[in-house]
Amino acid sequence: MRINLSAVSGLSKQSQITRSLLAILLVVFSSTVFGVTMENIEFSSLPGDKTEIRMTFDGIPPSPTGYTIEQPARIALDLSGVVSALAAKHHALGSGNARSVTVVESGDRTRVIVSMSELVAYSARVLGNSLYVLVGEDDSALVSSGQSQVLATREDSYGDEFPVVQEIDFRRGEAGEGRVIVRLSDVGVGVDVTSEGGNIKVEFANTIIPERLQRRLDVTDFATPVITVDSMPKNGNTVMVIEPSGEFDYLAYQADNVFTLEVKPMSAADLESSNHAFRFKGEKLSLNFQDIEIRSVLQLIADFTDLNLVASDTVSGRITLRLKNVPWDQALEIIMKTKGLDKRLVGNVLMIAPAAELAAREQMELESRQQISELAPLRTEFIEVKYASAAEIFSLFQGAGESGGEGVVSARGSVIVDERTNAIIITETINRINKFRDVLDKLDVPVRQVLIEARIVTATSSFGESLGVRWGTLGYGSYDNGNINTQFGGSLTTVGEIRDSITEGGGLTYTPEDNLIVDLPAPGNASSFAFGIIGEDYLLDMELSALETEGRGEVIARPKVITSDKQEATIESGDQ
């Protein structure tokens, strides 16, 4: 009996322990699955056109992740595992830069969207069961462009130690670009990159730089656009000033705890072509994440672009990046390049996987299509060639296959040329026959022709022509009651007659040749034409003459030849 009682008592204790463990697991599982609930949201206007947004939850909320959009100005914050219990989704804020706040649920997270008139910096912090988001410039904020700050109420707070700049290195890239590489002790360092006075300024917030790194690096010998790199502490931050030369462009990105600034040279032609051929056309956004999962960043970009995302199971790892106002497709390429990924866009479905995996998959698809092609049935078709020579067309296709290309005809197929009907008889699969027809339609076209015609003429040597003109003036002046009367003429006879009528037959002595401006009459008995214009006081007389004599001639031949464009042709004639 005691043994049985002990056994029963032991079983009772085991049951109690089991029930206790199940209760603990249930609590943990419930908090993990159901997360926390957003119960209330409040807004406060602060001096300097700032707005504070306070969200209250039934537990400690997660640290938000998000991105910003410049046009239209938006701040999007994602709260993973949060359920919204708010009565309304849209909340108007009235006047000021911040216009409205929208809270929506999307899958296993809740998104908070702040609409603004102009994009400004923001900061976020968790205090107890509340999340505070400050929209507007704030010098006291740890990071002003999207990094979340969790206070000491959470276990993953940073503590009192400052991050350290561990190494500063400079390298030359394959394309002649200069790379400034900075290794940090903490992935959570906020970085701000600006352009000031032709220089590039990089500021690492709340960091310490050792004395051995507080110096100037003269990198002129590297033959890059970068001349010097100055590193110094300033107001609790680390400041780097990069002095470039000439036309340049720069790109800053951070992977884990390594920050890289690339400065590449730009020629005048590159500047002009980059304005017209910049291949990144996506809408601009800003991303600032510290040690975030790759899949989460890809999901954010997919949500931003309204694309369907399919990520391979092998896409894993974490990344720290800060991108400000860059096209989303450029941000996606930087992320993929950093982690060795590649993408395929099919319609509105974005497929992302490691580059080697995509290449292997496409290789398998090519081999599968090759096997299907080898098993496809053959058929025979008669194709007539209209303009070109069927034998020449066949030789072209044979040359394409022998040079190492795939060719139109496979090893299973065959081609026969019938020169009598200028036709091609092909035996192949239906796909290759259609491909052959497409190529033939582009080759079998009429060739332009050229007509060359000549004239062979015999003529006498007495052929000639002559043209002439006589044009002149003659003036006669006399005083008549204090007035001067003047007569002009282009014909000497006409002027004399006018003078006789005015002076009532008085004589006028003149030399004819001296009174002509132009005296180039046609020689011989040339036909002439004369006209005169007379007004109240003046007369213009001009005489034109022309003479043409023509001998006799005869056209004895009109040879012509027609040839194709770019083909030599000759004309031969004679007796043998």
QUIZIRA-V688526 format. One record per backbone hydrogen bond with DSSP energy under -0.5 kcal/mol. NH is the residue of the N-H (numbers start at 1). CO is the residue of the C=O. E is the energy in kcal/mol with one decimal. If there is no record, write none. Layout:
# QUIZIRA-V688526
nh=NH co=CO e=E
nh=NH co=CO e=E
This chain:
# QUIZIRA-V688526
nh=5 co=1 e=-2.9
nh=6 co=2 e=-3.2
nh=7 co=3 e=-2.4
nh=8 co=4 e=-2.8
nh=9 co=5 e=-3.2
nh=10 co=6 e=-3.1
nh=11 co=7 e=-2.5
nh=12 co=8 e=-2.2
nh=13 co=9 e=-2.2
nh=14 co=10 e=-2.4
nh=15 co=11 e=-2.2
nh=16 co=12 e=-2.0
nh=17 co=13 e=-2.5
nh=18 co=14 e=-2.6
nh=19 co=15 e=-2.7
nh=20 co=16 e=-2.2
nh=21 co=17 e=-2.6
nh=22 co=18 e=-2.5
nh=23 co=19 e=-2.1
nh=24 co=20 e=-2.4
nh=25 co=21 e=-2.8
nh=26 co=22 e=-2.3
nh=27 co=23 e=-2.1
nh=28 co=24 e=-2.6
nh=29 co=25 e=-3.2
nh=30 co=26 e=-2.5
nh=31 co=27 e=-2.3
nh=32 co=28 e=-1.9
nh=33 co=29 e=-2.8
nh=34 co=30 e=-2.4
nh=35 co=31 e=-0.8
nh=36 co=81 e=-1.1
nh=38 co=83 e=-3.0
nh=39 co=37 e=-0.7
nh=39 co=56 e=-2.6
nh=40 co=56 e=-1.5
nh=42 co=54 e=-2.8
nh=44 co=52 e=-2.2
nh=46 co=50 e=-2.9
nh=50 co=46 e=-1.5
nh=51 co=135 e=-2.0
nh=52 co=44 e=-3.0
nh=53 co=51 e=-0.5
nh=53 co=133 e=-3.0
nh=54 co=42 e=-2.8
nh=54 co=52 e=-0.5
nh=55 co=53 e=-0.5
nh=55 co=131 e=-2.5
nh=56 co=40 e=-2.7
nh=57 co=129 e=-2.5
nh=58 co=37 e=-1.5
nh=61 co=59 e=-0.5
nh=65 co=78 e=-1.9
nh=67 co=76 e=-1.6
nh=68 co=286 e=-2.0
nh=69 co=74 e=-2.3
nh=70 co=284 e=-0.6
nh=74 co=69 e=-2.2
nh=75 co=114 e=-1.6
nh=76 co=67 e=-2.7
nh=77 co=75 e=-0.5
nh=77 co=112 e=-2.7
nh=78 co=65 e=-4.1
nh=79 co=110 e=-2.7
nh=80 co=78 e=-0.6
nh=81 co=108 e=-2.8
nh=82 co=79 e=-1.3
nh=83 co=36 e=-2.3
nh=85 co=38 e=-2.3
nh=91 co=101 e=-2.4
nh=93 co=99 e=-3.3
nh=94 co=99 e=-0.7
nh=99 co=97 e=-0.6
nh=99 co=115 e=-2.7
nh=100 co=115 e=-1.3
nh=101 co=91 e=-2.6
nh=102 co=113 e=-2.7
nh=103 co=89 e=-2.4
nh=104 co=102 e=-0.5
nh=104 co=111 e=-2.4
nh=106 co=109 e=-2.9
nh=109 co=106 e=-1.1
nh=110 co=79 e=-2.0
nh=111 co=104 e=-3.2
nh=112 co=77 e=-3.0
nh=113 co=102 e=-3.0
nh=113 co=111 e=-0.5
nh=114 co=75 e=-2.8
nh=114 co=112 e=-0.5
nh=115 co=100 e=-2.6
nh=115 co=113 e=-0.6
nh=116 co=73 e=-2.0
nh=117 co=97 e=-1.9
nh=122 co=144 e=-1.1
nh=123 co=134 e=-1.8
nh=124 co=147 e=-0.7
nh=125 co=132 e=-2.4
nh=126 co=149 e=-0.8
nh=127 co=130 e=-2.6
nh=130 co=127 e=-1.6
nh=131 co=55 e=-2.5
nh=132 co=125 e=-3.0
nh=133 co=53 e=-2.5
nh=134 co=123 e=-2.7
nh=135 co=51 e=-3.0
nh=135 co=133 e=-0.6
nh=136 co=121 e=-3.0
nh=136 co=134 e=-0.6
nh=141 co=138 e=-1.2
nh=146 co=122 e=-1.1
nh=149 co=124 e=-3.7
nh=150 co=148 e=-0.5
nh=151 co=126 e=-1.5
nh=151 co=149 e=-0.5
nh=154 co=151 e=-2.0
nh=157 co=154 e=-0.9
nh=163 co=206 e=-0.8
nh=165 co=208 e=-2.8
nh=166 co=164 e=-0.8
nh=166 co=183 e=-2.2
nh=167 co=183 e=-1.4
nh=169 co=181 e=-3.1
nh=171 co=179 e=-2.1
nh=173 co=177 e=-3.4
nh=176 co=173 e=-1.3
nh=178 co=263 e=-3.1
nh=179 co=171 e=-2.9
nh=180 co=178 e=-0.5
nh=180 co=261 e=-2.6
nh=181 co=169 e=-3.0
nh=181 co=179 e=-0.7
nh=182 co=180 e=-0.5
nh=182 co=259 e=-3.0
nh=183 co=167 e=-2.4
nh=184 co=182 e=-0.5
nh=184 co=257 e=-2.9
nh=185 co=164 e=-2.0
nh=189 co=186 e=-0.8
nh=192 co=203 e=-2.2
nh=194 co=192 e=-0.5
nh=194 co=201 e=-2.7
nh=196 co=194 e=-0.5
nh=196 co=199 e=-2.1
nh=199 co=196 e=-2.3
nh=200 co=242 e=-2.5
nh=201 co=194 e=-3.1
nh=201 co=199 e=-0.5
nh=202 co=240 e=-3.0
nh=203 co=192 e=-2.5
nh=204 co=238 e=-3.1
nh=205 co=190 e=-2.9
nh=205 co=203 e=-0.6
nh=207 co=204 e=-0.7
nh=207 co=236 e=-0.8
nh=208 co=163 e=-2.2
nh=210 co=165 e=-0.7
nh=213 co=210 e=-1.1
nh=214 co=210 e=-0.5
nh=214 co=211 e=-1.0
nh=215 co=213 e=-1.7
nh=217 co=229 e=-2.7
nh=218 co=216 e=-0.6
nh=219 co=217 e=-0.8
nh=219 co=227 e=-2.2
nh=222 co=219 e=-1.3
nh=223 co=220 e=-1.7
nh=227 co=243 e=-3.2
nh=228 co=243 e=-1.0
nh=229 co=217 e=-1.7
nh=230 co=241 e=-2.5
nh=231 co=215 e=-1.9
nh=232 co=239 e=-2.2
nh=234 co=237 e=-3.0
nh=237 co=234 e=-2.0
nh=238 co=204 e=-2.1
nh=239 co=232 e=-3.1
nh=239 co=237 e=-0.5
nh=240 co=202 e=-3.1
nh=241 co=230 e=-2.5
nh=242 co=200 e=-3.2
nh=242 co=240 e=-0.5
nh=243 co=228 e=-2.3
nh=243 co=241 e=-0.6
nh=244 co=198 e=-0.5
nh=244 co=242 e=-0.7
nh=245 co=225 e=-1.9
nh=249 co=264 e=-2.0
nh=251 co=262 e=-2.3
nh=253 co=260 e=-2.4
nh=255 co=258 e=-2.3
nh=256 co=254 e=-0.5
nh=258 co=255 e=-1.9
nh=259 co=182 e=-3.0
nh=259 co=257 e=-0.6
nh=260 co=253 e=-2.9
nh=261 co=180 e=-2.2
nh=262 co=251 e=-3.1
nh=263 co=178 e=-2.8
nh=264 co=249 e=-2.9
nh=264 co=262 e=-0.5
nh=266 co=247 e=-2.3
nh=271 co=267 e=-2.6
nh=272 co=268 e=-2.0
nh=273 co=269 e=-2.8
nh=274 co=270 e=-2.8
nh=275 co=271 e=-1.3
nh=276 co=272 e=-1.0
nh=277 co=273 e=-3.2
nh=278 co=274 e=-0.5
nh=279 co=277 e=-0.7
nh=281 co=279 e=-0.8
nh=285 co=326 e=-2.6
nh=286 co=68 e=-2.5
nh=287 co=323 e=-3.0
nh=288 co=66 e=-0.7
nh=289 co=321 e=-2.7
nh=291 co=289 e=-0.6
nh=292 co=319 e=-2.7
nh=294 co=317 e=-2.5
nh=297 co=293 e=-1.7
nh=298 co=294 e=-2.4
nh=299 co=295 e=-2.0
nh=300 co=296 e=-2.0
nh=301 co=297 e=-2.2
nh=302 co=298 e=-2.3
nh=303 co=299 e=-2.4
nh=304 co=300 e=-2.2
nh=305 co=301 e=-1.9
nh=306 co=302 e=-0.8
nh=307 co=302 e=-2.0
nh=308 co=348 e=-2.8
nh=310 co=350 e=-2.9
nh=312 co=352 e=-2.3
nh=315 co=312 e=-1.6
nh=316 co=314 e=-0.9
nh=319 co=292 e=-2.9
nh=321 co=289 e=-1.5
nh=323 co=287 e=-3.1
nh=325 co=323 e=-0.6
nh=326 co=285 e=-2.4
nh=328 co=283 e=-1.7
nh=331 co=327 e=-2.3
nh=332 co=328 e=-2.4
nh=333 co=329 e=-1.8
nh=334 co=330 e=-2.2
nh=335 co=331 e=-2.1
nh=336 co=332 e=-2.4
nh=337 co=333 e=-2.8
nh=338 co=334 e=-2.1
nh=339 co=335 e=-1.6
nh=340 co=336 e=-0.6
nh=340 co=337 e=-0.5
nh=341 co=336 e=-3.0
nh=342 co=353 e=-2.7
nh=344 co=351 e=-2.2
nh=346 co=344 e=-0.7
nh=346 co=349 e=-2.5
nh=347 co=345 e=-0.6
nh=349 co=346 e=-1.9
nh=350 co=308 e=-4.0
nh=350 co=348 e=-0.5
nh=351 co=344 e=-3.0
nh=351 co=349 e=-0.7
nh=352 co=310 e=-2.4
nh=352 co=350 e=-0.5
nh=353 co=342 e=-2.0
nh=355 co=340 e=-1.9
nh=358 co=354 e=-2.3
nh=359 co=355 e=-2.4
nh=360 co=356 e=-2.3
nh=361 co=357 e=-2.2
nh=362 co=358 e=-2.5
nh=363 co=359 e=-2.1
nh=364 co=360 e=-2.0
nh=365 co=361 e=-1.9
nh=366 co=362 e=-2.2
nh=367 co=363 e=-2.2
nh=368 co=364 e=-2.2
nh=369 co=365 e=-2.4
nh=370 co=366 e=-2.1
nh=371 co=367 e=-2.1
nh=372 co=368 e=-2.2
nh=373 co=369 e=-2.4
nh=374 co=370 e=-1.9
nh=375 co=371 e=-1.1
nh=376 co=372 e=-0.7
nh=376 co=373 e=-0.6
nh=379 co=428 e=-2.5
nh=381 co=426 e=-2.5
nh=383 co=381 e=-0.6
nh=383 co=424 e=-3.2
nh=384 co=382 e=-0.5
nh=385 co=422 e=-2.0
nh=386 co=384 e=-0.5
nh=393 co=389 e=-2.3
nh=394 co=390 e=-2.3
nh=395 co=391 e=-2.0
nh=396 co=392 e=-1.8
nh=397 co=393 e=-1.8
nh=398 co=394 e=-2.2
nh=399 co=395 e=-2.3
nh=400 co=396 e=-1.8
nh=401 co=397 e=-1.6
nh=402 co=398 e=-2.0
nh=403 co=399 e=-1.5
nh=404 co=401 e=-1.0
nh=405 co=400 e=-1.2
nh=414 co=427 e=-1.8
nh=416 co=425 e=-2.8
nh=418 co=423 e=-2.7
nh=419 co=417 e=-0.7
nh=422 co=418 e=-0.8
nh=423 co=418 e=-2.0
nh=424 co=383 e=-3.2
nh=425 co=416 e=-3.3
nh=426 co=381 e=-2.2
nh=426 co=424 e=-0.6
nh=427 co=414 e=-2.8
nh=428 co=379 e=-2.3
nh=428 co=426 e=-0.5
nh=433 co=429 e=-2.3
nh=434 co=430 e=-2.1
nh=435 co=431 e=-2.0
nh=436 co=432 e=-2.4
nh=437 co=433 e=-2.4
nh=438 co=434 e=-2.1
nh=439 co=435 e=-1.9
nh=440 co=436 e=-2.4
nh=441 co=437 e=-2.4
nh=442 co=438 e=-0.9
nh=443 co=439 e=-1.2
nh=444 co=440 e=-3.2
nh=445 co=443 e=-1.9
nh=450 co=563 e=-3.3
nh=452 co=450 e=-0.5
nh=452 co=561 e=-2.9
nh=454 co=559 e=-2.9
nh=456 co=557 e=-2.7
nh=457 co=455 e=-0.5
nh=458 co=554 e=-3.3
nh=460 co=552 e=-1.8
nh=463 co=460 e=-0.5
nh=464 co=549 e=-2.2
nh=466 co=547 e=-3.9
nh=468 co=545 e=-2.8
nh=469 co=520 e=-2.0
nh=470 co=543 e=-2.4
nh=471 co=518 e=-2.9
nh=472 co=541 e=-0.6
nh=473 co=515 e=-1.1
nh=480 co=478 e=-0.6
nh=480 co=483 e=-2.1
nh=483 co=480 e=-1.4
nh=485 co=478 e=-1.1
nh=485 co=483 e=-0.5
nh=495 co=491 e=-2.1
nh=496 co=492 e=-1.9
nh=497 co=493 e=-2.1
nh=498 co=494 e=-2.1
nh=499 co=495 e=-2.4
nh=500 co=496 e=-2.4
nh=501 co=497 e=-2.0
nh=502 co=498 e=-1.5
nh=503 co=499 e=-2.6
nh=504 co=500 e=-0.6
nh=505 co=500 e=-2.4
nh=512 co=510 e=-0.6
nh=514 co=511 e=-0.8
nh=515 co=511 e=-0.6
nh=515 co=512 e=-1.4
nh=516 co=513 e=-1.0
nh=517 co=471 e=-0.9
nh=518 co=471 e=-3.2
nh=520 co=469 e=-2.6
nh=526 co=524 e=-2.0
nh=527 co=546 e=-1.1
nh=529 co=544 e=-3.8
nh=531 co=542 e=-2.2
nh=533 co=540 e=-2.5
nh=535 co=538 e=-3.0
nh=540 co=533 e=-3.0
nh=541 co=539 e=-0.5
nh=542 co=531 e=-2.4
nh=543 co=470 e=-1.9
nh=544 co=529 e=-3.7
nh=545 co=468 e=-2.1
nh=546 co=527 e=-2.8
nh=547 co=466 e=-3.6
nh=549 co=464 e=-1.6
nh=554 co=458 e=-3.3
nh=556 co=456 e=-2.2
nh=556 co=554 e=-0.6
nh=557 co=456 e=-1.5
nh=561 co=452 e=-2.5
nh=563 co=450 e=-2.2
nh=565 co=448 e=-2.9
nh=567 co=564 e=-1.9
